[in-house]
């Protein structure tokens, strides 16, 4: 099984948020935070 790239993971998280595929508001905030961290790392590290 191959591992997703950071860009693929970012797209997956964005899709989950857009589709409302989360348990509750805390889970949504966690997804948003993860998305923001991944985006920031991609912008600054690469």
N, C-alpha and C positions, 0 to 999 in steps of 0.2 A: 504494500500500500504506500503510495507516494504522499508526501506531506505537501500541503498547499503553500503557495508562496505568500508573502506578506500582503501583496496586492489582492490575491484571491481571497484571503482571509478578510481583508478590509471590505471587499465587495459582498462577501457572505454576511458580515455583521450589518452592513448598510441595508441589505435586503431584509434581514430579520427585523430591523427597526422599522423600515418602510411598510412591511406587511403586518406589523403588530404581533410578531411571533416571539413574545416574551411573556413570562409568568405574571409579573406585576410591575409596579412603577420602580421598585428597587432594581429589578432585573434590567429594565429599560435603561436606567441611569448607568448601570454597570456596563451594558453594551455600548452606550454613548461614550463613556469614559475610555473603554478599550479602543473604540474607533478613533477617538481623538489622539490617544497615545500612539497607536500604530501610524496614523497619518503624520504626526509630528516627527516620529523616528524616520519615516520614509523621506520626509522633506529635508531633515537636517543631516542624516547619516549617509544618504546616497546621492 
